[in-house]
Structure formats: C-alpha cells, structure tokens
Amino acid sequence: MAHVLPPLHLARPRLTDRLAAERVNIVEAARAVTLGQRGDAPAAAAARAALSRYRGPALPDDLREEWAVIPREAALRRALSILDLLISEAERGGDIAEAAELAERAASLDRTDDMRLLRAARLQLRCARPGRARELGARARRLGTELRVRPSHELLALDAELNGA
C-alpha cells in the first residue's frame, strides 16, 4: 500500500493543474467569443489568440473518464464558436479562401456535423475549387450514410450546383 499512495498523491496535483489550465482556456475562449461578436480587428485578433491555444480535445490523458466529458465538450464548443466567428468575419471581409480554410478546420473538429462540411464545400466552390468542394460534399454524404439519415436539402443543392459546374 505504501508503494501506491505516493504516486496517487502526486497524480492529484497534476490533475488539478490540468483542470485549472483547461478552465483558464475556456474562460479566455468565452471572452474571445464575446469580443469577436463586436466584429472589429482587435476582437478578431483576440479570437485568433484564444483559438491558437486550442490543441485538440481537453484533458487528452483522461479520454475514458466520465468526469472529463463536460470540460472537453465545453472546450470544443468554444473553439467551434470562435471558428464560426472568424469564418463570418473572413466572409464579411471578402477573404473567402481564409473562410474556407477555417470552415474546414471547424469540420475536422466536429466530425459529426455535416452542415460544417457543406459550409466548407460551398466556400471552396466560391474559391473556384470544385474538386475540393466535391471531396467535402462526398464526406458529408458518407457521414449521412453512416448516421443513416437522408441527404439534406443543402447537400442535394450542393450536388446539383457541382454537377452544373
């Protein structure tokens, strides 16, 4: 028993540190989302800075732990909110290539949201990249098949647009 207690005792502070770091990242991300809604350059810079700290799933050492689900999902949702703001900002500013890149990043983070794939596909089509748009549309179709749902109106409209392109 004496061999087990010291490692457990040492593991707890590390866990506390990891949780504290995740909490700070989530708070910074929430602030960035609030600022980003202003739509000005400093707000976009704050949003980009917060997004740069998102390194993937929160608490990756605890993927199977039930208690880690909520902080992990919160961090992912904040990152996606920031990406959505930056995509909209890039579109408003006319930087469609940047918007397309950000939309693909959002789709890669949220692998079960076909609408993110379709948004990225439409942006790629606006960038005159029909091949990439087709790939993203095909991924959305495969996702729908895996989830056993019918193709959405948006996917059918994209297919029609791509077949006309």
N, C-alpha and C positions, 0 to 999 in steps of 0.2 A: 504494500500500500504506500509506503514511503517513496517508492520509485514513481508512482503515478501522480501523487499530489503536486509535487513541484512543477512538472510540465503543465498540468491543468491550471495551476495558479499563474504560470507565466503566459499561458494562452489567453486567459481572460483579459489582461490589459491590451494585448494586441487586438482582440476583437473589439474592445471599447474604442481603441484608436481608429479602427476601420469604420466603425459605425459613426464616430464623430466626423471623420473625413467625408463620409457619404452625406451626412446631414449638412455639412458646410457646402458641398457641391450642389445639393438640392436647393438650399437657400439661395445660393448665387444664381442658379438656373432660374428660380422663381423670380428673382429680381430682374434678371436679363429679359425674361418674358414680359414682365411689366414694362420695363424700359423700351423693349423692342416694339411694343404696341404704339409707341409715340411715332415711330417711322422716321426718325432723323439719323444722321450719320453717327453721332456718339452712341445712340441707343443700339444701332446695328453693330457697332464695334464691341459694345458690352455683351451683346448676344453672341457674337463670334468668339469672344474670350471665354464665356461660360461653356459654349459648345466644345471648344478645344480641350476642355478638361474632362469631357465625357469620353471614357476609354472603353466603353462596352458595358456589359452587364455589371451592375453594382454588386459588391461582395462576391466576386467570382469563386472564391475558395469555399463558399457556402451555398452552391447552386442547389443542393438537395435539401437544404434546411428550410422548413416551412416559415420560420420567423423572418427569413431574408427576402421572401417574396414581395412584401409590401415596399420596402425601400428600393428593391431592384426595379419594380414596376414604376414607382414614383420617379426614379432617375431616368428611366426610358421615356416616360411620358413627357417629362420636362425637356429632354433632348429633342424629342419629336416636335414639341411646341416651338422650341427655338428654331428648328429647321423649317417648320411651316412659316414662321415669321420671316426668316431670311429668304425663303423661296418667294414669298409675296413681295418682299422688298426688292429682290432682284428683278422680278417681273415688272413691277412698277417703274424701276429704273431702266428697263429695256435690256437688261443683261440676261437674255434668255438662256445662253449657254451656262451661265452660273446657276440659274434657277434649275436647269435640267440636271446639273451635277448634284446640287443639293437635294433635289427630289429623288434621285437615285440613291443617295446616301440614306435618306429617310426610308425608302422602300427596303433597303438592305437591313435596316434596324428593325423594321416592323414587317416581318416576313409573312404575316397572315392578313395583311390589308391590301387587297387587290386594287383599291382606289389609289393608293400611293403609287403602285406600279403604273396604273393608267395615267396618272398625272405626269409621271416621269416620261412615259411614252409620248404623250401629247406635246410636252416641252421639247423632246428630242425631234419630233416631227416639225415643230416650229423652227428648230435649228437646222432644218433640211438634212436630217439624219434618219431617213425612213428605215434603214436597216436596223438601227439600234431601237427605233420605235417598235418594229416588228418583234424583236427579241423580247422586249419588255411586255408587249401585248401577249406573246406566247407564254411568258412566265405567269401573267395574270390568268390566262386560260387554264394552265396546268394547276395553278393554285385553286381555281374554282372546281376543277375536276377532283382534286384531292379532297376538297371540303364538301364535295357532292352538291354543289349549288349550280344553278343555271347561269349562263353568261349574262352579265349585267347589260343594261341598255348602253352604258358607256363603252363597254368592251365591244359590243356589236357595232356601235358608231365608229369606234377606232378602226375596227376591221374593215368597215366599208370605206372609210377615208384612206386607209393604207392600200386597199385594193384599187382605189381610184388614182393613187399616187404613182 
